[in-house]
Amino acid sequence: MKKTQISFNVELDENKIPEKISWSATDGGIKNKESKAVFLSVWDHEPQETLKIDLWTKDMPVDQMNIFFHQTLVSMSDTYFRSTNNEKMTDSFKQFCDYFAEKLNIKLS
C-alpha cells in the first residue's frame, strides 16, 4: 500500500495567534508553501460529526478572506454534487454562492 503525507506548520505569536502558515504535500511536489489561511474538515464516522481546524494569519486581509470563503463554498458545492449527484440541492447551493458574492461585491471571473 502506498502512503502519502500532507502537513501543515503553524508559527504562533506570544498569544498563540497564527503569524505564518505553510504546508507541504509530498506527492504534489509542494514543500513549505506559505498560506494565509486553511480550513480543514475531517469526518469522524463513529460519532458522525465533523472535526474542523480553521486557521488564518493575523495579517490575512478581510477582502481576501471574503474571496477565500466564496471559493471554498463554490468548491464545496461542486464536491457535494460529485458525491451525491443531487442537482436540486447543488443548484440551491450555487444560488447561495452567487448571493454571497453579490452581497460582498466579489468579482467573479
N, C-alpha and C positions, 0 to 999 in steps of 0.2 A: 504494500500500500504506500502510495506517495503522500508525503506531508508537505505543507507549505506554511508560511508564517506571515502574518500581518501584525505589526507592532506600532504602538504609539508611545512617544516620550513627551512628557509634560514638565516644563520648568515653571515652578511656582515662586511667587514673591513671598515676603515675610508673613503675609496674611493668607497664604495658601490660595492666591488667585493666579490663574494661569497667565504667564508672561509670554511663553513660547510653546508651541505645539509642533511636533514633527512626527512623521510616520514613515514606515518602511514596509515594502511588500517584496519579498524575495523573488517570487515568480514574475512579478511585473517589472523587475529591474529598478525599483524605486528605493532609494536609500536616503533617509533623513530629509525628506521633502517637507519644507515648512508649510504650515497651515494656520489660519486664524481661528478655525472652528471645526468641531467634529460632533456629529450626532451618531451614536451607536446604539442600536436596539438588538437585544438578544431574546429569543423566545425560550422561556423555561416551560417545557411541556408538562411537567408534573403538576405544578400548581396552576398551569395555564395562565401565565402572566408574562408581561414584557418587562425585561430589565433594561434600564437605559443609562447611558452616560452622555450627558450634554455638556460640552466644554467650549468655551471661546476665550480668546485672549482679551485682556482689558483694553487693548488698542484696536479691537475689531470695530470698524465704523458701522453705525446703525444702518446706513444705506446699503452697505454690503451684507449686513445681517438680514435685511428685508429680502434681498435678492437670493441669498442662501436659503432662507425659509421657502421662498416661492419655488426655487428649483428643486428643493427637497420634496415639496408637496407634489409637484408635477411628476417627479421620479417615482414617488410612492403610488400615484395613480396609475402609472404605466406598469409598475410591478404588481399592483393589485389586479389589473386586467390580465396580465400574463399568468398569474397564479390562480385566478378564479374564473376567468372568461365571462365575468359579469358586466355586460355592456351598459346596462341601465345605471348601475352604481358608479361605474367608471365615468360615464357622461356627467353625472351629478358632481363627482369629484373634480372633473375638469372644469365644470362651470364655476365651482368654488375657487379653483386656481386662477381662473380669469378674473373673477370678482376681487380676489386678493391682490392681484397685480394692478388692477384698475384703481382700487382704493389707495394703494401705496405709490401710484404713479410709476410703476416699474415698466420700462420699455421692453417689449417682447421682441426678440429677433427671430 
